[in-house]
């Protein structure tokens, strides 16, 4: 079957990337400041973002960021330490000096306060109650993050007192907004040009902690894939910005499925638990997650999907078992989780891990839409491969060069698989269009 409409030629990827960069700079430097100047709630949200550090103090890994504004620590077993830290204070205009909320580890709303008080010893009854996982709705929507957020908001009856929908910003750990000003196209860059998120990502918060992230309240969504939203259609979300493991050590022989090493799998799960602890501590009810770390960061899709399934299901030891010594973290406040995943193939992997059906907007994809997404995926892979090959020639560190080479081999394997499936269905004109439709990569070029 051929196309019903003539293919339209597109500008080369470098030109299109520069066009995106120009648009992003205009939005960041002009549009967003104007919105913040006219919207008090959005401005206060941008000014009131908090850096949250999550501590895992079982002797394995511990992360502490100096001058952090918020902390959600935990000891083994989930109980808070037997000490009360010095409270933190904030000064607000017209209100004087007051104690900041959610900044001390004895906060009763902290997700780690599983017992009645921090000196209490968990009893069998308490542990049994902690192991009961609350009913939670989990959905997988084949759409980008903000489309899923808009859908969730419009299909849910949310009162004004109910917390905002919360979004996981799969962020660059190195700089605010990742490559947004350079025209990159990852999820974080998309959020930064369609919302007021970027001003809340303060330079002083970076580099992001190993475990934890930035909590941004009342981020105003003013854009959609089709353009700017009308004032009446704009809405607020909360955002957790956190960075995933980059370029992990992968196990598996040539031709075998690559999997995370045991050490990296533990780090990945702890990062996920940290995000959920932050969400729980701020009373989040509806949370939008994604295929965190898949793609340019080199984390295997199946490992990420299975890790999310374990963490949300209350598994503590990373091997599909519930530890008898540790109370299960059940994230009680989070009643609904949505995975927003644009890639159909990745969404299907998540569907298999969670054993649930994927929701396709407007009844799914037509044949033409599927061709378009395959077109775009092949173009993105080629663009990523080209850019990584250019960067690889400039890297001198042998260890980093080896890890980048492994990522590059994986991308080439994906490209061969997609081309063999896609090419069998296309004619010569479609092949030409694949080359013309290459888009800029979502990798920000930082190592």
TIVEX-98579 format. One record per residue (C-alpha): x, y, z; chain. Coordinates in nm, 3 decimals, m for minus. Each point is the difference from the previous one (the first is absolute). Layout:
+---------+---------+---------+-------+
|       X |       Y |       Z | chain |
+---------+---------+---------+-------+
|       X |       Y |       Z |     A |
...
+---------+---------+---------+-------+
REM end
This chain:
+---------+---------+---------+-------+
|       X |       Y |       Z | chain |
+---------+---------+---------+-------+
|   0.000 |   0.000 |   0.000 |     A |
|   0.133 |   0.341 |  m0.094 |     A |
|  m0.065 |   0.338 |   0.152 |     A |
|  m0.313 |   0.192 |  m0.096 |     A |
|   0.181 |   0.334 |   0.013 |     A |
|   0.330 |   0.110 |  m0.148 |     A |
|   0.284 |   0.011 |   0.251 |     A |
|   0.115 |   0.347 |   0.092 |     A |
|   0.372 |   0.066 |   0.019 |     A |
|   0.133 |   0.124 |   0.335 |     A |
|   0.297 |   0.216 |   0.086 |     A |
|   0.323 |  m0.180 |   0.100 |     A |
|   0.020 |  m0.098 |   0.369 |     A |
|   0.258 |   0.270 |   0.079 |     A |
|  m0.227 |   0.272 |  m0.137 |     A |
|  m0.304 |  m0.134 |   0.182 |     A |
|   0.197 |  m0.023 |   0.324 |     A |
|   0.104 |   0.364 |  m0.033 |     A |
|  m0.361 |   0.096 |  m0.063 |     A |
|  m0.106 |  m0.182 |   0.316 |     A |
|   0.281 |   0.169 |   0.194 |     A |
|  m0.110 |   0.343 |  m0.123 |     A |
|  m0.361 |  m0.070 |   0.102 |     A |
|   0.112 |  m0.134 |   0.340 |     A |
|   0.209 |   0.310 |   0.070 |     A |
|  m0.297 |   0.223 |  m0.085 |     A |
|  m0.230 |  m0.196 |   0.233 |     A |
|   0.252 |  m0.015 |   0.285 |     A |
|   0.110 |   0.364 |  m0.025 |     A |
|  m0.327 |   0.168 |  m0.100 |     A |
|  m0.313 |  m0.211 |   0.040 |     A |
|   0.066 |  m0.160 |   0.339 |     A |
|   0.111 |   0.323 |   0.177 |     A |
|  m0.312 |   0.175 |  m0.131 |     A |
|  m0.221 |  m0.280 |   0.134 |     A |
|   0.169 |   0.005 |   0.340 |     A |
|  m0.037 |   0.377 |   0.021 |     A |
|  m0.375 |  m0.025 |  m0.055 |     A |
|  m0.076 |  m0.319 |   0.196 |     A |
|   0.066 |   0.018 |   0.373 |     A |
|  m0.057 |  m0.369 |   0.067 |     A |
|   0.242 |  m0.109 |  m0.272 |     A |
|   0.260 |   0.252 |   0.117 |     A |
|  m0.019 |  m0.117 |   0.362 |     A |
|   0.027 |  m0.358 |  m0.118 |     A |
|   0.318 |   0.076 |  m0.195 |     A |
|   0.151 |   0.186 |   0.294 |     A |
|  m0.093 |  m0.266 |   0.255 |     A |
|   0.157 |  m0.310 |  m0.152 |     A |
|   0.191 |  m0.226 |   0.240 |     A |
|   0.299 |  m0.227 |  m0.034 |     A |
|  m0.079 |  m0.330 |   0.173 |     A |
|   0.272 |  m0.246 |   0.093 |     A |
|  m0.097 |  m0.358 |   0.083 |     A |
|   0.242 |  m0.191 |   0.222 |     A |
|   0.037 |  m0.377 |  m0.001 |     A |
|   0.204 |  m0.069 |   0.314 |     A |
|   0.042 |  m0.377 |   0.001 |     A |
|   0.375 |   0.028 |  m0.044 |     A |
|  m0.013 |  m0.035 |  m0.377 |     A |
|  m0.045 |   0.341 |  m0.157 |     A |
|  m0.070 |   0.337 |   0.157 |     A |
|  m0.058 |   0.332 |  m0.172 |     A |
|   0.010 |   0.337 |   0.169 |     A |
|  m0.011 |   0.332 |  m0.182 |     A |
|   0.127 |   0.306 |   0.192 |     A |
|  m0.247 |   0.287 |   0.041 |     A |
|  m0.288 |  m0.213 |  m0.124 |     A |
|  m0.339 |   0.148 |   0.072 |     A |
|  m0.178 |  m0.323 |   0.083 |     A |
|   0.084 |  m0.350 |   0.110 |     A |
|  m0.184 |  m0.331 |   0.006 |     A |
|   0.242 |  m0.242 |   0.167 |     A |
|  m0.055 |  m0.359 |   0.104 |     A |
|   0.175 |  m0.274 |   0.187 |     A |
|  m0.019 |  m0.368 |  m0.066 |     A |
|  m0.354 |  m0.115 |   0.060 |     A |
|  m0.148 |   0.335 |  m0.095 |     A |
|  m0.002 |   0.152 |   0.352 |     A |
|   0.143 |   0.345 |   0.054 |     A |
|   0.322 |   0.039 |   0.204 |     A |
|  m0.016 |   0.058 |   0.377 |     A |
|   0.094 |   0.364 |  m0.025 |     A |
|  m0.178 |   0.322 |  m0.082 |     A |
|   0.192 |   0.233 |  m0.229 |     A |
|   0.002 |   0.375 |   0.027 |     A |
|  m0.317 |   0.135 |  m0.165 |     A |
|   0.038 |   0.213 |  m0.311 |     A |
|  m0.168 |   0.336 |  m0.042 |     A |
|  m0.108 |   0.209 |  m0.293 |     A |
|  m0.079 |   0.368 |  m0.027 |     A |
|  m0.297 |   0.106 |  m0.208 |     A |
|  m0.094 |   0.349 |  m0.096 |     A |
|  m0.252 |   0.147 |   0.243 |     A |
|  m0.003 |  m0.312 |   0.219 |     A |
|   0.330 |   0.017 |   0.187 |     A |
|   0.212 |  m0.301 |   0.094 |     A |
|  m0.181 |  m0.332 |   0.027 |     A |
|   0.081 |  m0.368 |   0.016 |     A |
|   0.016 |  m0.164 |  m0.342 |     A |
|  m0.227 |  m0.293 |  m0.073 |     A |
|   0.129 |  m0.343 |  m0.103 |     A |
|   0.360 |   0.083 |   0.090 |     A |
|   0.065 |  m0.205 |   0.314 |     A |
|   0.031 |  m0.372 |   0.029 |     A |
|  m0.250 |  m0.013 |   0.287 |     A |
|  m0.276 |   0.122 |  m0.233 |     A |
|  m0.300 |  m0.228 |   0.068 |     A |
|  m0.094 |   0.015 |  m0.367 |     A |
|   0.337 |  m0.131 |  m0.110 |     A |
|  m0.030 |  m0.320 |  m0.204 |     A |
|   0.257 |  m0.158 |   0.227 |     A |
|  m0.199 |   0.051 |   0.322 |     A |
|  m0.148 |  m0.349 |  m0.002 |     A |
|  m0.018 |  m0.030 |   0.379 |     A |
|  m0.190 |   0.211 |   0.254 |     A |
|   0.311 |   0.197 |   0.094 |     A |
|   0.367 |  m0.011 |  m0.081 |     A |
|   0.092 |  m0.179 |   0.324 |     A |
|  m0.261 |  m0.274 |  m0.037 |     A |
|   0.107 |  m0.357 |  m0.066 |     A |
|  m0.195 |  m0.163 |  m0.284 |     A |
|  m0.223 |  m0.276 |   0.137 |     A |
|  m0.123 |  m0.299 |  m0.204 |     A |
|  m0.341 |   0.167 |  m0.023 |     A |
|   0.149 |   0.321 |  m0.131 |     A |
|   0.220 |  m0.183 |  m0.248 |     A |
|  m0.298 |  m0.199 |  m0.123 |     A |
|  m0.195 |   0.322 |  m0.053 |     A |
|   0.294 |   0.152 |  m0.183 |     A |
|   0.020 |  m0.300 |  m0.233 |     A |
|  m0.359 |   0.043 |  m0.117 |     A |
|   0.026 |   0.182 |  m0.332 |     A |
|  m0.291 |   0.238 |  m0.061 |     A |
|  m0.213 |  m0.029 |  m0.311 |     A |
|   0.151 |   0.216 |  m0.272 |     A |
|  m0.097 |   0.062 |  m0.359 |     A |
|   0.286 |  m0.043 |  m0.249 |     A |
|  m0.043 |   0.097 |  m0.364 |     A |
|   0.225 |   0.017 |  m0.306 |     A |
|  m0.086 |   0.267 |  m0.254 |     A |
|   0.176 |   0.021 |  m0.336 |     A |
|   0.047 |   0.376 |   0.003 |     A |
|   0.245 |   0.261 |   0.120 |     A |
|   0.001 |   0.116 |   0.361 |     A |
|  m0.208 |   0.317 |  m0.032 |     A |
|  m0.256 |  m0.160 |  m0.230 |     A |
|  m0.048 |  m0.270 |   0.264 |     A |
|  m0.022 |   0.266 |   0.275 |     A |
|  m0.265 |   0.193 |  m0.194 |     A |
|  m0.195 |  m0.321 |  m0.061 |     A |
|   0.020 |  m0.099 |   0.366 |     A |
|  m0.112 |   0.344 |   0.114 |     A |
|  m0.296 |   0.013 |  m0.237 |     A |
|  m0.121 |  m0.353 |   0.077 |     A |
|   0.034 |   0.029 |   0.379 |     A |
|  m0.229 |   0.187 |   0.235 |     A |
|   0.254 |   0.211 |   0.186 |     A |
|  m0.107 |   0.246 |   0.267 |     A |
|   0.189 |   0.320 |   0.063 |     A |
|   0.130 |  m0.139 |   0.329 |     A |
|   0.141 |  m0.311 |  m0.166 |     A |
|   0.377 |   0.003 |  m0.069 |     A |
|   0.123 |   0.071 |  m0.350 |     A |
|   0.083 |  m0.286 |  m0.232 |     A |
|   0.373 |  m0.063 |   0.043 |     A |
|   0.239 |  m0.071 |  m0.288 |     A |
|   0.341 |  m0.164 |   0.006 |     A |
|   0.240 |   0.216 |  m0.200 |     A |
|   0.261 |  m0.249 |  m0.123 |     A |
|   0.265 |   0.264 |   0.039 |     A |
|   0.360 |   0.057 |  m0.090 |     A |
|   0.193 |  m0.024 |   0.328 |     A |
|   0.256 |   0.252 |  m0.121 |     A |
|  m0.182 |   0.315 |  m0.106 |     A |
|  m0.348 |   0.156 |   0.020 |     A |
|  m0.214 |  m0.091 |  m0.299 |     A |
|   0.261 |  m0.227 |  m0.158 |     A |
|   0.050 |   0.103 |  m0.363 |     A |
|  m0.315 |   0.211 |  m0.035 |     A |
|   0.185 |   0.311 |  m0.121 |     A |
|   0.192 |  m0.211 |  m0.253 |     A |
|  m0.316 |  m0.139 |  m0.161 |     A |
|   0.002 |  m0.347 |   0.157 |     A |
|  m0.325 |  m0.196 |  m0.003 |     A |
|  m0.010 |  m0.219 |   0.310 |     A |
|  m0.283 |   0.001 |   0.255 |     A |
|   0.166 |   0.263 |   0.221 |     A |
|   0.048 |   0.241 |  m0.290 |     A |
|  m0.364 |  m0.048 |  m0.099 |     A |
|  m0.112 |   0.087 |   0.354 |     A |
|   0.220 |   0.310 |   0.010 |     A |
|  m0.150 |   0.154 |  m0.316 |     A |
|  m0.362 |  m0.079 |   0.090 |     A |
|  m0.001 |   0.083 |   0.372 |     A |
|   0.152 |   0.237 |   0.256 |     A |
|   0.225 |  m0.278 |   0.134 |     A |
|   0.343 |   0.134 |  m0.100 |     A |
|   0.011 |   0.302 |   0.238 |     A |
|  m0.058 |  m0.237 |   0.293 |     A |
|   0.310 |  m0.205 |  m0.089 |     A |
|   0.250 |   0.225 |   0.176 |     A |
|   0.368 |  m0.018 |  m0.087 |     A |
|   0.087 |  m0.047 |   0.369 |     A |
|  m0.183 |  m0.336 |  m0.001 |     A |
|   0.243 |  m0.153 |  m0.250 |     A |
|   0.159 |  m0.248 |  m0.027 |     A |
|  m0.316 |  m0.189 |   0.106 |     A |
|   0.044 |  m0.245 |   0.289 |     A |
|   0.044 |  m0.368 |  m0.070 |     A |
|  m0.326 |  m0.070 |   0.182 |     A |
|  m0.258 |   0.275 |   0.008 |     A |
|  m0.090 |   0.293 |  m0.219 |     A |
|  m0.176 |   0.334 |  m0.028 |     A |
|  m0.365 |   0.039 |   0.098 |     A |
|  m0.166 |   0.284 |  m0.193 |     A |
|  m0.351 |   0.105 |   0.100 |     A |
|  m0.264 |   0.163 |  m0.217 |     A |
|   0.176 |  m0.028 |  m0.335 |     A |
|  m0.230 |   0.158 |  m0.258 |     A |
|  m0.057 |  m0.196 |  m0.322 |     A |
|  m0.055 |   0.254 |  m0.278 |     A |
|   0.091 |  m0.200 |  m0.311 |     A |
|  m0.106 |  m0.313 |  m0.188 |     A |
|   0.135 |  m0.188 |  m0.303 |     A |
|  m0.229 |   0.215 |  m0.215 |     A |
|   0.115 |   0.333 |   0.145 |     A |
|  m0.080 |   0.236 |   0.287 |     A |
|  m0.303 |  m0.079 |   0.215 |     A |
|  m0.276 |   0.253 |   0.051 |     A |
|   0.001 |   0.162 |   0.345 |     A |
|  m0.310 |  m0.197 |   0.106 |     A |
|   0.163 |  m0.332 |  m0.098 |     A |
|   0.322 |   0.048 |   0.193 |     A |
|   0.051 |  m0.203 |   0.315 |     A |
|   0.248 |  m0.060 |   0.281 |     A |
|   0.209 |  m0.306 |   0.077 |     A |
|   0.270 |  m0.083 |   0.252 |     A |
|   0.330 |  m0.136 |  m0.129 |     A |
|   0.272 |  m0.220 |   0.148 |     A |
|   0.326 |   0.044 |  m0.195 |     A |
|   0.247 |  m0.285 |   0.050 |     A |
|   0.282 |  m0.156 |  m0.199 |     A |
|   0.030 |  m0.368 |  m0.091 |     A |
|   0.314 |  m0.212 |  m0.019 |     A |
|   0.198 |   0.073 |  m0.317 |     A |
|   0.193 |  m0.259 |  m0.204 |     A |
|  m0.039 |  m0.296 |   0.240 |     A |
|   0.209 |  m0.315 |  m0.009 |     A |
|  m0.191 |  m0.251 |  m0.212 |     A |
|   0.026 |  m0.377 |   0.020 |     A |
|  m0.050 |  m0.239 |  m0.291 |     A |
|   0.197 |  m0.152 |  m0.284 |     A |
|  m0.007 |   0.109 |  m0.363 |     A |
|  m0.349 |  m0.051 |  m0.140 |     A |
|  m0.156 |  m0.048 |   0.344 |     A |
|  m0.238 |   0.239 |   0.172 |     A |
|   0.202 |   0.247 |   0.205 |     A |
|  m0.099 |   0.032 |   0.366 |     A |
|   0.106 |   0.220 |   0.291 |     A |
|   0.263 |  m0.125 |   0.240 |     A |
|  m0.116 |  m0.073 |   0.356 |     A |
|   0.169 |   0.314 |   0.131 |     A |
|  m0.155 |   0.228 |  m0.261 |     A |
|  m0.342 |  m0.163 |   0.039 |     A |
|   0.011 |   0.089 |   0.370 |     A |
|   0.092 |   0.361 |  m0.081 |     A |
|  m0.285 |   0.024 |  m0.251 |     A |
|  m0.254 |  m0.131 |   0.250 |     A |
|   0.122 |   0.237 |   0.269 |     A |
|  m0.038 |   0.293 |  m0.236 |     A |
|  m0.358 |  m0.108 |  m0.064 |     A |
|  m0.071 |  m0.042 |   0.370 |     A |
|   0.145 |   0.346 |   0.062 |     A |
|  m0.244 |   0.153 |  m0.249 |     A |
|  m0.292 |  m0.180 |   0.162 |     A |
|   0.112 |   0.108 |   0.347 |     A |
|   0.004 |   0.361 |  m0.115 |     A |
|  m0.344 |  m0.037 |  m0.157 |     A |
|  m0.139 |  m0.159 |   0.315 |     A |
|   0.154 |   0.262 |   0.230 |     A |
|  m0.173 |   0.278 |  m0.194 |     A |
|  m0.336 |  m0.179 |  m0.004 |     A |
|  m0.010 |  m0.076 |  m0.372 |     A |
|  m0.304 |  m0.205 |  m0.105 |     A |
|   0.033 |  m0.021 |  m0.378 |     A |
|   0.350 |  m0.060 |  m0.136 |     A |
|   0.118 |  m0.014 |  m0.361 |     A |
|   0.318 |  m0.201 |  m0.059 |     A |
|   0.178 |  m0.120 |  m0.314 |     A |
|   0.265 |  m0.223 |  m0.154 |     A |
|   0.262 |   0.164 |   0.218 |     A |
|   0.355 |  m0.035 |  m0.129 |     A |
|  m0.088 |  m0.195 |  m0.314 |     A |
|   0.143 |   0.113 |  m0.333 |     A |
|   0.311 |   0.218 |   0.002 |     A |
|   0.086 |  m0.079 |   0.364 |     A |
|   0.031 |  m0.366 |  m0.094 |     A |
|  m0.220 |  m0.168 |   0.261 |     A |
|  m0.174 |  m0.314 |  m0.133 |     A |
|  m0.373 |   0.052 |  m0.042 |     A |
|  m0.097 |  m0.333 |   0.156 |     A |
|   0.214 |   0.066 |   0.309 |     A |
|  m0.152 |   0.344 |   0.052 |     A |
|  m0.356 |  m0.129 |  m0.045 |     A |
|   0.057 |  m0.290 |   0.239 |     A |
|   0.169 |   0.228 |   0.255 |     A |
|  m0.301 |   0.235 |   0.002 |     A |
|  m0.227 |  m0.302 |   0.041 |     A |
|   0.198 |  m0.126 |   0.299 |     A |
|   0.026 |   0.338 |   0.171 |     A |
|  m0.368 |   0.083 |  m0.043 |     A |
|  m0.090 |  m0.353 |   0.109 |     A |
|   0.187 |   0.027 |   0.329 |     A |
|   0.298 |  m0.226 |  m0.075 |     A |
|   0.308 |   0.108 |   0.196 |     A |
|   0.291 |  m0.226 |  m0.082 |     A |
|   0.012 |   0.035 |  m0.380 |     A |
|  m0.052 |  m0.370 |  m0.066 |     A |
|  m0.379 |  m0.021 |  m0.005 |     A |
|  m0.028 |  m0.085 |   0.372 |     A |
|  m0.136 |   0.198 |   0.293 |     A |
|   0.257 |   0.018 |   0.276 |     A |
|  m0.118 |  m0.128 |   0.336 |     A |
|   0.228 |   0.248 |   0.181 |     A |
|  m0.102 |   0.318 |  m0.178 |     A |
|  m0.344 |   0.162 |   0.005 |     A |
|  m0.138 |   0.041 |  m0.348 |     A |
|  m0.016 |   0.353 |  m0.132 |     A |
|  m0.354 |   0.025 |  m0.130 |     A |
|  m0.019 |   0.369 |  m0.101 |     A |
|  m0.345 |   0.027 |   0.158 |     A |
|  m0.086 |   0.346 |  m0.132 |     A |
|   0.057 |  m0.094 |  m0.365 |     A |
|  m0.333 |  m0.138 |  m0.124 |     A |
|   0.057 |   0.012 |  m0.376 |     A |
|   0.314 |  m0.047 |  m0.209 |     A |
|   0.011 |   0.066 |  m0.374 |     A |
|   0.294 |  m0.095 |  m0.220 |     A |
|   0.010 |   0.243 |  m0.293 |     A |
|   0.213 |  m0.157 |  m0.274 |     A |
|   0.006 |   0.133 |  m0.356 |     A |
|   0.178 |  m0.300 |  m0.152 |     A |
|  m0.242 |  m0.280 |  m0.080 |     A |
|   0.266 |  m0.270 |   0.033 |     A |
|   0.115 |   0.123 |   0.342 |     A |
|  m0.360 |   0.036 |   0.114 |     A |
|  m0.061 |  m0.363 |  m0.097 |     A |
|   0.299 |  m0.110 |   0.210 |     A |
|  m0.149 |   0.183 |   0.299 |     A |
|  m0.338 |  m0.156 |  m0.072 |     A |
|   0.156 |  m0.346 |   0.018 |     A |
|   0.179 |   0.079 |   0.327 |     A |
|  m0.317 |   0.129 |   0.167 |     A |
|  m0.234 |  m0.241 |  m0.183 |     A |
|  m0.236 |   0.279 |  m0.101 |     A |
|  m0.125 |   0.128 |  m0.333 |     A |
|   0.138 |   0.317 |  m0.156 |     A |
|  m0.235 |   0.291 |  m0.057 |     A |
|   0.034 |   0.154 |  m0.345 |     A |
|  m0.156 |   0.340 |  m0.043 |     A |
|  m0.295 |   0.024 |  m0.240 |     A |
|  m0.029 |  m0.377 |  m0.027 |     A |
|   0.359 |  m0.077 |  m0.092 |     A |
|   0.225 |   0.057 |  m0.300 |     A |
|  m0.107 |  m0.012 |  m0.360 |     A |
|   0.229 |  m0.157 |  m0.259 |     A |
|   0.120 |   0.342 |  m0.114 |     A |
|   0.070 |   0.107 |   0.358 |     A |
|   0.197 |  m0.318 |   0.064 |     A |
|   0.206 |   0.065 |  m0.313 |     A |
|   0.068 |   0.354 |   0.116 |     A |
|   0.117 |  m0.113 |   0.345 |     A |
|   0.223 |  m0.267 |  m0.156 |     A |
|   0.135 |   0.266 |  m0.233 |     A |
|   0.081 |   0.228 |   0.289 |     A |
|   0.150 |  m0.275 |   0.217 |     A |
|   0.242 |  m0.106 |  m0.275 |     A |
|   0.099 |   0.361 |  m0.059 |     A |
|   0.058 |   0.060 |   0.370 |     A |
|   0.217 |  m0.310 |   0.029 |     A |
|   0.212 |   0.101 |  m0.299 |     A |
|   0.042 |   0.349 |   0.139 |     A |
|   0.100 |  m0.132 |   0.344 |     A |
|   0.247 |  m0.244 |  m0.152 |     A |
|   0.162 |   0.271 |  m0.212 |     A |
|   0.035 |   0.236 |   0.295 |     A |
|   0.136 |  m0.267 |   0.232 |     A |
|   0.255 |  m0.106 |  m0.264 |     A |
|   0.118 |   0.361 |  m0.023 |     A |
|   0.028 |   0.024 |   0.379 |     A |
|   0.174 |  m0.336 |   0.032 |     A |
|   0.291 |   0.126 |  m0.207 |     A |
|   0.056 |   0.280 |   0.252 |     A |
|  m0.003 |  m0.217 |   0.313 |     A |
|   0.335 |  m0.100 |   0.151 |     A |
|  m0.112 |  m0.178 |   0.318 |     A |
|   0.022 |  m0.375 |  m0.083 |     A |
|  m0.275 |  m0.103 |   0.243 |     A |
|  m0.242 |   0.264 |  m0.126 |     A |
|   0.092 |  m0.085 |  m0.359 |     A |
|  m0.079 |  m0.368 |   0.062 |     A |
|  m0.339 |   0.081 |   0.156 |     A |
|  m0.088 |   0.238 |  m0.282 |     A |
|   0.099 |  m0.270 |  m0.249 |     A |
|  m0.239 |  m0.244 |   0.168 |     A |
|  m0.282 |   0.255 |  m0.021 |     A |
|   0.084 |   0.063 |  m0.365 |     A |
|  m0.013 |  m0.373 |  m0.077 |     A |
|  m0.341 |  m0.018 |   0.160 |     A |
|  m0.131 |   0.293 |  m0.205 |     A |
|   0.135 |  m0.156 |  m0.321 |     A |
|  m0.172 |  m0.327 |   0.087 |     A |
|  m0.330 |   0.184 |   0.053 |     A |
|   0.043 |   0.178 |  m0.333 |     A |
|   0.059 |  m0.327 |  m0.188 |     A |
|  m0.307 |  m0.153 |   0.161 |     A |
|  m0.223 |   0.296 |  m0.084 |     A |
|   0.132 |   0.032 |  m0.355 |     A |
|  m0.052 |  m0.370 |  m0.076 |     A |
|  m0.361 |   0.020 |   0.120 |     A |
|  m0.078 |   0.340 |  m0.147 |     A |
|   0.185 |  m0.035 |  m0.329 |     A |
|  m0.194 |  m0.307 |  m0.106 |     A |
|  m0.319 |   0.206 |  m0.007 |     A |
|   0.120 |   0.314 |  m0.175 |     A |
|   0.078 |   0.102 |  m0.357 |     A |
|   0.279 |   0.217 |  m0.135 |     A |
|  m0.181 |   0.327 |   0.075 |     A |
|  m0.054 |  m0.100 |   0.362 |     A |
|   0.368 |  m0.086 |   0.035 |     A |
|   0.088 |   0.348 |  m0.120 |     A |
|  m0.242 |   0.145 |   0.254 |     A |
|   0.172 |  m0.189 |   0.283 |     A |
|   0.320 |   0.188 |  m0.072 |     A |
|  m0.182 |   0.331 |  m0.031 |     A |
|  m0.195 |  m0.047 |   0.322 |     A |
|   0.297 |  m0.048 |   0.234 |     A |
|  m0.041 |   0.205 |   0.319 |     A |
|   0.249 |   0.128 |   0.259 |     A |
|   0.098 |  m0.237 |   0.281 |     A |
|  m0.126 |   0.022 |   0.359 |     A |
|   0.352 |  m0.056 |   0.142 |     A |
|   0.143 |   0.324 |   0.142 |     A |
|   0.364 |  m0.087 |  m0.080 |     A |
|   0.123 |   0.014 |   0.365 |     A |
|   0.207 |  m0.273 |   0.159 |     A |
+---------+---------+---------+-------+
REM end
